[in-house]
Amino acid sequence: MNIIVHRGTNQIGGCITEIQTKTTRIIIDMGLELPDEEGNIDEEPLLIDGITKGEKNCDAVFFTHYHGDHIGMINNILPGVPMYMGKAAKEIYHTFEERKKSETAKIVEKVKTFRKGEKIRIGDITVTPFMVDHSAYDAYMFLVEADGKKVLHTGDFRTHGFRGKGVIPTLEKYVKNVDVLITEGTTLSRDTSNTKTERELQQEFMSLLAKYKYVFAITASTNIDRIASLHEATPRGKYFLCDRYQKKIIEIARKYGSKYTSLYSFKKALNYDNVMEKARNLGFCMLVRSGGKFLEIMKEYRDAYNSECLVIYSMWKGYLEQPNSKLKSLMEGFQNVVYLHTSGHADLEAILDVCKTVTPSQAIIPIHSVNPKRLDDLNLPYHIEYLEDAQVYEVK
């Protein structure tokens, strides 16, 4: 079995990992690169023989989740290559792309789906998906088995979210020891010593939503757990509002998640179109984005009720610093603005716990990081293999 990280050994985003045997070839994630500090994106697609160019020579592509830096090159995959992702994730991503009226929506319709824990046989490779906690709903790790070897690809994960406590027990029960661990390392370039849990964030939301009558929350439309935090924090008697598109996303999460936990019931979630006058009287928490009518609505409340308004920015701060960011305009002129966010990625402790749980006998391969060699600071009793993009690594 060979591993080739085509992209992602020394950068965050744009991840593409290949695992191959003599007869079978699969890919995990086909991500677009993230913008650089100037907001520029390399629009040249990564060309890989048999996958994005030439004659088809790939048996399957598996997507860990629907974020663009993991699925954004789906359009470049050669026709006829089977693609797989979680069922709820597929619906959310299709709704996201359909709103943009993009051709990608038609491609997403062709993606096959799987269930957590289901063994999927592709040639002589077996892939087993395990659900993880991330800022994308219905995200997965993949256990890849072939030639008597086991490789765990973590995808993006964390243990400080609502469902994070299940990550280690899942690995202990179903994965156990592996030969190679391919782990995300997003936060290896950051200080994670004060990482907030999603539950702690929710408690802070509760205090703020009780204090301010009108709350505008800027958060990703597909960050279901963050939306759930805000929903649960909205006091009785206040409205929880969103637009039609956001309501569709919420309904998908409710369909798949509410039978397991009330966190995803979203009973208060309403389309703002028909209740704005009532909401003006009672107060509300409104999910807002840079598009749509939100700027107009927020300007009206800023001008008339500024002292009673609060804007919560609950996304990565880097989005604000990108050139031509429209998010800044949503906050302009408001007296009360707060930043409340926690990462969707594993902190150092979580990465360490995963390593100790699966005890990789051959190597740990860090990806999705600009500072992968910080793993050395953890003094792990395992070999760490720092690959370069496109380097072939043999699992012996």
C-alpha positions as CSV (number, residue, x, y, z in Angstrom):
1,M,0.0,0.0,0.0
2,N,1.3,3.5,-0.9
3,I,0.2,6.9,0.3
4,I,0.6,10.1,-1.8
5,V,-0.4,13.4,-0.4
6,H,-0.8,15.3,-3.7
7,R,-1.4,18.6,-1.8
8,G,-1.6,19.5,1.9
9,T,1.7,18.6,3.5
10,N,2.7,22.2,4.2
11,Q,-0.5,24.2,3.9
12,I,-4.0,24.4,5.3
13,G,-6.7,23.5,2.8
14,G,-6.6,22.2,-0.7
15,C,-6.1,18.7,0.6
16,I,-5.8,15.7,-1.7
17,T,-4.6,12.3,-0.4
18,E,-4.2,9.2,-2.5
19,I,-4.0,5.6,-1.1
20,Q,-3.2,2.9,-3.6
21,T,-2.5,-0.8,-3.9
22,K,-1.2,-2.6,-7.0
23,T,-4.7,-2.9,-8.3
24,T,-6.8,-0.1,-6.6
25,R,-6.6,3.6,-6.3
26,I,-8.7,5.9,-4.1
27,I,-8.6,9.5,-3.2
28,I,-9.6,11.2,0.1
29,D,-10.8,14.8,-0.5
30,M,-10.3,17.0,-3.6
31,G,-10.0,20.4,-2.0
32,L,-9.5,23.9,-3.4
33,E,-6.7,26.0,-2.0
34,L,-7.6,28.7,0.5
35,P,-7.0,32.3,-0.3
36,D,-3.5,33.7,0.6
37,E,-3.0,36.8,2.8
38,E,-3.9,39.1,-0.1
39,G,-7.1,37.2,-0.8
40,N,-5.7,35.5,-4.0
41,I,-6.6,32.0,-4.9
42,D,-4.6,29.8,-7.3
43,E,-7.3,29.0,-9.8
44,E,-5.2,26.5,-11.7
45,P,-6.6,23.1,-10.8
46,L,-4.1,20.5,-9.6
47,L,-3.6,18.0,-12.5
48,I,-3.3,14.4,-11.5
49,D,-3.1,11.7,-14.1
50,G,-6.2,9.5,-14.2
51,I,-8.1,11.6,-11.7
52,T,-8.3,15.2,-13.1
53,K,-6.7,14.6,-16.5
54,G,-6.1,11.9,-19.1
55,E,-7.8,8.6,-19.1
56,K,-9.9,7.7,-16.0
57,N,-7.7,5.7,-13.6
58,C,-9.3,6.1,-10.1
59,D,-11.6,3.7,-8.3
60,A,-13.3,6.1,-5.9
61,V,-13.1,9.6,-4.3
62,F,-14.2,9.9,-0.6
63,F,-15.0,13.3,0.9
64,T,-14.5,13.8,4.6
65,H,-16.9,16.8,4.6
66,Y,-18.4,19.6,2.5
67,H,-16.0,22.5,3.1
68,G,-14.5,23.9,-0.1
69,D,-10.9,23.2,0.9
70,H,-11.9,19.5,0.9
71,I,-14.4,19.2,-1.8
72,G,-14.0,22.3,-4.0
73,M,-12.3,20.5,-6.9
74,I,-15.2,18.1,-7.3
75,N,-15.9,19.6,-10.8
76,N,-12.4,18.6,-11.9
77,I,-12.8,14.9,-11.2
78,L,-13.0,12.9,-14.4
79,P,-16.5,11.7,-15.4
80,G,-17.3,8.2,-14.2
81,V,-15.2,8.2,-11.1
82,P,-17.4,7.1,-8.2
83,M,-17.7,9.6,-5.4
84,Y,-18.8,9.1,-1.7
85,M,-19.8,11.3,1.2
86,G,-22.3,11.3,4.2
87,K,-26.0,11.5,3.3
88,A,-26.7,14.7,5.3
89,A,-23.5,16.3,4.1
90,K,-24.5,15.6,0.5
91,E,-27.9,17.3,1.0
92,I,-26.4,20.3,2.7
93,Y,-23.7,20.7,0.1
94,H,-26.3,20.3,-2.7
95,T,-28.4,23.0,-1.2
96,F,-25.4,25.3,-0.8
97,E,-24.4,24.9,-4.5
98,E,-28.0,25.0,-5.7
99,R,-28.4,28.5,-4.1
100,K,-25.5,29.7,-6.2
101,K,-27.1,28.2,-9.3
102,S,-23.8,26.5,-10.0
103,E,-23.1,23.5,-12.3
104,T,-21.6,21.8,-9.2
105,A,-25.1,21.0,-7.9
106,K,-25.7,18.6,-10.8
107,I,-22.4,16.8,-10.0
108,V,-23.3,16.5,-6.3
109,E,-26.5,14.7,-7.3
110,K,-24.3,11.9,-8.6
111,V,-22.4,11.4,-5.3
112,K,-23.1,8.1,-3.5
113,T,-23.7,8.2,0.2
114,F,-22.6,5.9,3.1
115,R,-23.6,5.3,6.7
116,K,-21.2,5.6,9.7
117,G,-19.4,2.4,10.4
118,E,-20.4,0.9,7.0
119,K,-17.6,-1.0,5.3
120,I,-17.2,0.0,1.7
121,R,-15.3,-2.3,-0.6
122,I,-13.4,-0.7,-3.4
123,G,-11.3,-3.3,-5.3
124,D,-9.0,-4.7,-2.7
125,I,-9.3,-1.7,-0.4
126,T,-11.9,-1.5,2.4
127,V,-12.9,2.0,3.6
128,T,-14.9,2.5,6.9
129,P,-16.3,6.0,7.7
130,F,-16.6,7.1,11.3
131,M,-18.5,10.3,12.2
132,V,-16.5,13.0,13.9
133,D,-17.1,16.4,15.4
134,H,-16.3,19.4,13.2
135,S,-17.7,22.7,12.2
136,A,-19.2,20.9,9.2
137,Y,-22.1,18.7,9.9
138,D,-21.9,15.0,9.1
139,A,-18.0,14.9,8.8
140,Y,-16.0,11.7,8.8
141,M,-12.7,10.0,9.5
142,F,-11.8,7.1,7.2
143,L,-10.2,3.8,8.2
144,V,-8.5,2.4,5.1
145,E,-7.5,-1.3,5.1
146,A,-5.6,-3.2,2.4
147,D,-2.7,-5.6,2.1
148,G,-3.0,-6.4,5.8
149,K,-2.3,-2.8,6.7
150,K,-4.5,-0.1,8.4
151,V,-4.3,3.6,7.7
152,L,-6.5,6.1,9.6
153,H,-7.2,9.5,7.8
154,T,-8.7,11.9,10.4
155,G,-10.1,14.5,8.1
156,D,-10.9,17.7,10.0
157,F,-12.0,16.9,13.6
158,R,-12.1,18.2,17.1
159,T,-13.0,17.0,20.6
160,H,-14.2,20.3,22.1
161,G,-17.6,20.4,20.2
162,F,-20.9,18.9,21.3
163,R,-20.2,15.5,19.8
164,G,-16.4,15.6,20.4
165,K,-16.5,13.3,23.4
166,G,-17.3,10.4,21.1
167,V,-14.2,10.6,19.0
168,I,-11.8,8.7,21.3
169,P,-14.3,6.0,22.4
170,T,-15.1,5.3,18.7
171,L,-11.4,4.9,17.9
172,E,-10.9,2.6,20.9
173,K,-13.8,0.4,20.0
174,Y,-13.7,0.2,16.2
175,V,-10.3,1.3,15.0
176,K,-7.8,0.3,17.7
177,N,-4.2,0.2,16.5
178,V,-3.1,1.3,13.0
179,D,0.0,1.2,10.9
180,V,-0.2,4.8,9.7
181,L,-2.1,7.8,11.1
182,I,-2.7,10.7,8.7
183,T,-3.8,13.6,10.9
184,E,-4.9,17.1,10.4
185,G,-2.7,19.7,12.0
186,T,-4.5,23.0,11.4
187,T,-3.8,24.3,14.9
188,L,-0.2,23.4,15.0
189,S,0.6,27.0,14.0
190,R,-1.7,28.4,16.7
191,D,-1.9,28.8,20.4
192,T,-4.7,26.4,21.5
193,S,-4.1,26.7,25.3
194,N,-7.3,28.6,25.8
195,T,-9.6,26.7,23.4
196,K,-13.2,27.2,24.3
197,T,-15.7,24.3,24.1
198,E,-18.9,24.8,22.1
199,R,-20.8,24.4,25.3
200,E,-18.9,27.3,26.9
201,L,-19.6,29.4,23.9
202,Q,-23.3,28.6,24.2
203,Q,-23.3,29.9,27.8
204,E,-21.7,33.2,26.7
205,F,-24.4,33.5,24.0
206,M,-27.1,33.0,26.6
207,S,-25.8,35.9,28.7
208,L,-25.6,38.2,25.7
209,L,-29.0,37.3,24.2
210,A,-30.6,38.0,27.6
211,K,-29.0,41.4,27.7
212,Y,-29.6,42.7,24.2
213,K,-33.0,42.9,22.5
214,Y,-31.8,42.6,18.9
215,V,-28.9,40.3,18.2
216,F,-27.4,39.7,14.7
217,A,-25.1,36.7,14.5
218,I,-22.6,36.4,11.7
219,T,-21.7,32.8,11.3
220,A,-21.3,30.2,8.5
221,S,-24.6,29.0,7.1
222,T,-23.4,25.4,7.3
223,N,-21.9,25.5,10.8
224,I,-24.8,23.6,12.3
225,D,-23.4,23.3,15.8
226,R,-22.8,27.0,16.0
227,I,-26.3,27.7,14.8
228,A,-27.6,25.2,17.3
229,S,-25.7,27.0,20.1
230,L,-27.3,30.3,19.2
231,H,-30.7,28.7,18.9
232,E,-30.5,27.1,22.3
233,A,-29.3,30.3,23.8
234,T,-32.2,32.4,22.5
235,P,-34.5,33.1,25.5
236,R,-38.1,32.1,25.6
237,G,-40.2,34.9,24.1
238,K,-37.6,36.0,21.6
239,Y,-37.6,35.0,17.9
240,F,-34.8,33.0,16.2
241,L,-34.8,34.2,12.6
242,C,-33.1,33.3,9.3
243,D,-33.7,33.5,5.6
244,R,-35.2,30.9,3.3
245,Y,-31.9,29.4,2.3
246,Q,-30.7,29.1,5.9
247,K,-34.0,27.5,6.9
248,K,-33.4,24.8,4.3
249,I,-30.0,24.0,5.7
250,I,-31.5,23.9,9.3
251,E,-34.3,21.6,8.1
252,I,-31.7,19.1,6.7
253,A,-29.9,19.1,10.1
254,R,-33.2,18.6,11.9
255,K,-34.2,15.7,9.6
256,Y,-31.0,13.8,10.3
257,G,-30.1,14.9,13.8
258,S,-33.2,15.6,15.9
259,K,-33.9,11.9,16.5
260,Y,-30.6,11.6,18.3
261,T,-30.6,14.9,20.3
262,S,-32.8,17.9,21.0
263,L,-29.8,20.1,20.1
264,Y,-30.9,19.8,16.4
265,S,-34.6,20.3,17.0
266,F,-34.5,24.0,15.9
267,K,-38.1,24.4,17.0
268,K,-37.8,28.2,17.2
269,A,-36.2,28.7,13.7
270,L,-38.4,30.9,11.5
271,N,-38.1,32.7,8.2
272,Y,-37.9,36.4,9.0
273,D,-40.1,37.5,6.1
274,N,-43.4,37.1,7.8
275,V,-42.6,37.9,11.5
276,M,-40.4,41.0,11.5
277,E,-43.0,43.3,13.1
278,K,-43.7,40.8,15.9
279,A,-40.0,40.3,16.3
280,R,-39.4,44.0,16.6
281,N,-41.6,44.1,19.6
282,L,-40.3,41.0,21.4
283,G,-36.7,40.9,20.2
284,F,-34.8,38.3,18.3
285,C,-31.6,36.6,17.3
286,M,-31.1,36.7,13.5
287,L,-28.5,34.6,11.6
288,V,-27.0,37.0,9.0
289,R,-24.5,36.7,6.1
290,S,-22.9,39.2,3.8
291,G,-25.5,38.6,1.0
292,G,-29.2,38.9,0.8
293,K,-31.2,41.7,2.5
294,F,-29.3,41.5,5.8
295,L,-27.3,44.7,5.3
296,E,-30.5,46.6,4.7
297,I,-32.2,45.1,7.8
298,M,-29.2,45.7,10.0
299,K,-28.9,49.3,8.9
300,E,-32.5,50.0,9.8
301,Y,-32.0,48.6,13.4
302,R,-28.6,50.3,13.7
303,D,-30.1,53.7,13.0
304,A,-33.2,53.2,15.1
305,Y,-32.1,51.0,18.1
306,N,-28.3,51.0,18.2
307,S,-28.0,50.8,21.9
308,E,-30.3,47.8,22.0
309,C,-28.5,45.9,19.3
310,L,-25.6,43.5,19.4
311,V,-23.6,42.0,16.6
312,I,-21.8,38.7,17.3
313,Y,-19.1,37.7,14.9
314,S,-18.7,34.0,15.2
315,M,-16.3,32.9,12.5
316,W,-12.6,32.8,11.9
317,K,-11.1,36.3,12.2
318,G,-9.0,35.8,9.1
319,Y,-12.1,36.2,6.9
320,L,-12.4,39.8,8.1
321,E,-8.8,40.5,7.2
322,Q,-9.2,39.4,3.6
323,P,-9.2,42.2,1.0
324,N,-12.7,43.2,-0.1
325,S,-14.3,41.4,2.8
326,K,-18.0,42.2,2.8
327,L,-18.4,41.0,6.4
328,K,-16.9,44.2,7.8
329,S,-19.8,46.2,6.3
330,L,-22.3,44.3,8.5
331,M,-20.6,45.6,11.7
332,E,-20.0,49.2,10.7
333,G,-21.6,51.8,12.9
334,F,-22.8,49.4,15.6
335,Q,-22.0,50.3,19.2
336,N,-21.9,46.7,20.5
337,V,-19.9,44.2,18.6
338,V,-18.3,41.0,20.1
339,Y,-16.1,38.2,18.7
340,L,-17.1,34.8,20.0
341,H,-15.8,31.8,18.2
342,T,-14.1,28.5,18.7
343,S,-12.2,26.5,16.1
344,G,-13.6,23.5,14.2
345,H,-10.2,21.9,14.4
346,A,-8.4,19.7,16.8
347,D,-6.3,21.4,19.4
348,L,-2.9,19.9,20.5
349,E,-4.4,17.8,23.2
350,A,-6.9,16.2,20.8
351,I,-4.2,15.4,18.3
352,L,-2.1,13.9,21.1
353,D,-5.1,11.8,22.4
354,V,-5.8,10.4,18.9
355,C,-2.1,9.5,18.5
356,K,-2.0,7.7,21.8
357,T,-5.3,5.9,21.1
358,V,-4.4,4.4,17.7
359,T,-0.6,4.0,18.4
360,P,0.6,4.1,14.8
361,S,3.3,1.4,14.5
362,Q,4.9,2.8,11.4
363,A,4.3,6.6,11.1
364,I,2.3,9.7,11.8
365,I,1.8,11.8,8.7
366,P,0.7,15.4,9.4
367,I,-1.3,17.3,6.8
368,H,-3.5,20.4,6.6
369,S,-0.9,22.5,8.5
370,V,1.6,25.3,7.8
371,N,3.7,24.2,10.8
372,P,3.6,20.3,10.8
373,K,7.0,20.0,12.6
374,R,5.4,21.4,15.8
375,L,4.4,17.8,16.3
376,D,8.0,17.3,17.5
377,D,7.2,19.4,20.5
378,L,4.7,16.8,21.7
379,N,7.5,14.2,22.3
380,L,5.4,11.4,20.8
381,P,6.8,7.9,21.0
382,Y,6.0,7.4,17.4
383,H,7.8,8.0,14.1
384,I,6.7,11.2,12.4
385,E,7.0,11.3,8.6
386,Y,7.1,14.8,7.1
387,L,6.2,14.3,3.5
388,E,6.4,16.7,0.6
389,D,3.5,17.1,-1.8
390,A,3.4,14.2,-4.4
391,Q,6.0,12.1,-2.5
392,V,5.3,8.4,-2.5
393,Y,5.3,6.8,1.0
394,E,5.1,3.0,1.3
395,V,3.2,1.4,4.1
396,K,5.4,-1.7,4.8
